[in-house]
Amino acid sequence: MIFIINPISGNGRKNAIIAYLEKNGHKVIRTEYAGHAEIIARETEAETVVAVGGDGTVNEVARGIAGTSKTLGIIPCGSGDGLALHLGISRNYRTALKTIMAGKTVPMDAATVNGRPFFSVCGIGFDAVVSERFAKSGKRGLLSYIEQGLKTWREYTPDKYTIKIDGKEWTNDAALITIGNSNQWGNGAKITPLADSSDGILDVTVADMFTTLEMPALACLLMTGRLDRSSRIHCYRGKNITISRKTVGPAHADGEWFEAGTEIDIHIIPGALNVLVPSK
């Protein structure tokens, strides 16, 4: 078993986690650059590979072991920790370590967006723009993300998208489109509240443009897992999803933004990954 840790994740928790792991005799490897965790995970002979960090670190480690017999463990210490929270993994590193030592292994789906693997959520529209600005701000943490979101909202206008899910096609103006293998962006914000990461199907949330006055009610539904009850929200499910738009722009996969074209293709890969979750 090895533990791969991203030194820039954790908001100060990483040093305590490293000290605790090393004190208990665990092998800890620190990443040195973007993509390093994927290489370490792919090349190690360890059968259990633990990602210590946020969704970005989890994504890298999972990319390195997906489709193999290796098992993913997670000690979440990032800004959002969406996949870990979806799976019921505690943000308390001691409790998360207990899950790794005594939890159960379950198969989990993976997915790709324009060939780029993701394991929690991907999206375009408002949240992708915020992800880009959040990354470029150089600041981490939930408060910084909220700050970028509020700044973006003041000047944001919706796009028109052509959406095709398993052969059914329609056109829709949307503030954002999120495709979820897990149920949330992170921090309990359940953007695809009905998602199940082991059912071989992706959940799609299309949000109509809404007013500033509607934000508090939508935020309440988002944080309580009832967003699908809003008339502004449209929920779909499918295995193969294509989204077309007129202009290029940002997209995100597990919170990491990238420049995407006018055609976005998303596909599910059922049972691609073994992951450790709490036994109860």
N, C-alpha and C positions, 0 to 999 in steps of 0.2 A: 504494500500500500504506500502511495506517495501523496503528498499534499502540495498542490501548486498554488502559490499565492501571488496576487498582483500587488506589488508594494504601494501603488498609488490609490488603491481602494481602501475603504474601511473607515474614513473619517476619524482616524486616531485609534481605532480598535485593532488594527493589524499587528502592532507591536505586542500587544497583550496576547493575541491569538498565536503568534509565532512562538512567543516565550512558553505558552502553555503546551503547545504541541511538542516543541523540542524537549521540554522538561519531562514529558511523558514518552519520550523515545521515538517520536514519529519523524519520518524523513520529510523535510520541508524544502521545496525548491522555489526560489524567487524568480519571477519572469523579468526579462531585461528589455523587452521591446514588444510592440504590437505583433501578435501572431505567435509569440514564443511559446505560450501555453499549449497551443495546438500541436506544435512540434514535439514538445516534451511528452504530451499525452500519447501521441502516436508512437513515439519511439520507446517508451518505457515498457519494461517487461511486467510491471506490476499489474495485477488484475483489477484492483480498485484504485481509481484515480479521483482525487478529491479536489474540486475547485474551491479555492478560498478567495472570495471577492464578490463582485457584483454580476449582473446579468451578462456583461461583456466578457468577463473571465470565464463564466460558466459556458457561454457560447463557444469560446475558443477551445476549452477542454473537451466539450461534447463533440465538436467537429473532429477532434483528433481520435475519438474512440467510437463514434457512431458506426454501426455496421460490423462491430467486432464483438468478442465475448467479454470485453472489459466492462466494468460497472462504474458509473458516475456517482460520486458523493458530493455533497454541497455543504460548505460552511458559508452562509451568506453574510457579507459585510459590505454591501454596495449602497448606492443611492436609492435603488428601488427594490431589488431582489424579487422581481415578479415571479420567476419560475419557482424559486424556493418557497415562497409564500403560497403559491398555488398548490404545491405538493405537500404543504403542511409542515415544512421544515422550519424549525425555530431560528430566530435571529440571535438567540443566546448561543454563543459558540460552544459552550460546554454541553448544552442540550443537543445541539446539532451533531457534536462528536458522538454522543450516545446513539443517535440515529445511525451514524455510520458504522458503529460497532455492533449494534443490536437491532437495526432496522430490517426491513424486508426489501428484496429486490423485485422491481416490477418493470415490465417493458413499457417504453414511452415512445410516442410518435415524434418524428422530426418533420421539418418542412423546408422548402426552398423558395426564395423570392428572387427571380431572375438568376437562378443558379446559386444564390448565396444561402447557406444553411441558417435556419433559425429554429429555436426550440420553445420560445415563449410567445411573442407576438411580433408582427411586422405591420407597417402601415404607411399610408401616404396622406397628404393633406396637412391639417393644422398641427397634429402631434409630430409629424416628420420635420416640419419647419422649426418647431420648438426644440426637437432633438438636435438639429443642426446648430441652432443658436446657443443651446446649452453647452454643446461640445466646444464651440469656438470661444465661449466666454472664459474658459479656463477655470471656472468655479464648479465645485461639486456640491451635492446635497440637495435635499428636497426644496429648501427655501429658494435656492438659486434656480431650480427648475420652475417653480411657481412664478418667480420674478420674470423669467424669460417668457413664460406662457402669457402673462398679463401684458407684457410689452408687445408680443406678437398679435394678441387679440385685437388691440386698438387699431391695427392697420390691415387685418386679415379679410380677404374676400374669398368666397367658396369657388371651387372649380366645377366643371361639368365632366362627368365620367361615364364611360360605357363599361358596364360590368357584365361579365359572363361567368356564370357558375354552373359547371356540369351541363353545359349546352344551353341553358336559359340565359337570355341576354336582354338588358334594358339600359336606358340612359337616366342618370340621376345627378342633380346638383348636390354636392355634399361638402360639409365642413371638413370631414375626415372619413377615411375608411381604414378600419383596423381588422386584421386577420389574426385570430388567436388560436394557438395550440393550447396555451394556458388561458386562464380566465382574466388576467390582469396585466396592466402596465407595470405595476409595482406599488408598494406601500398600501396595498389593499384596494387600489383603484380598479375595480372590476369592469373593464371596458368590453369584454366578451364574457359576460357572467355565466353563460351556460356551457362554456367550453370544457371538454374532457380530454386531457392529453394522452389518453390511451384508447380512444374510440375509433381511430382511423379516419376522422373527419375534422375539418377546420371550421371554426365559427367566424362569421363575418359580421361586423357592426358598421353600418352606414349611418352617419349622423347628419341630419339636415342642419342647415345654418340656423342658429338660434340667437336670441338677443341677450344682452348683458343681464337684463332683469331675470331671465330664465336660468342663469348660471347656478344660483344657490340650490334650486330644486333638482337640477340635473346632477350637481355635485353630490347631493344627498343620495340620489339613486345610484350614482356611480360607486360610492363608498359603502353602500349597503347591499350591493349585488342585485339591484332591482332595475338597472338601467333599461332593460328590455321592455319595461312597462311604460316608458315615455313615448308619446306620439311623435317625438322628434327622432326617435331611434328605430332603425329597421334592422332586424337580425335574420341572417341566412346561414346555411350550412352547406358545405360541399368539399369535394376532394381536389378539383382542378378549377382554378380561378384566374381569370384574365381581366385586367383593368386597363382601359385606354384613356388617355387624356391628350389634349392638344399641345401642351408644352412640357419640356423636361423640368425636373425639380427634384427636391430631396425625397428620399424614402428612408425608413429605418427598419433594422432587423435586430430584435432584442435590445432596442434602445440606442444602437450604434447607427448613425446616419450615413447615407451614401447617396451619390448623385444617380438618379434613375432616369430612364428615357420615357418615351410616351407610351410604351407597352410594358406592363408589369405582369409577369406570370408567376403564379404561386401554386405549388403542388405539395401534397401530403406524402410522407414516407412512413407508412405504418410500422410500429414496433421497431424502430431503427436504433433504439438506445436502451440500455439497462440502467436503472437509476435506483438509488437507495432512498427509501421514504420511511417515515415512522411506522412501526409495526401496528399501531392502533389507528 
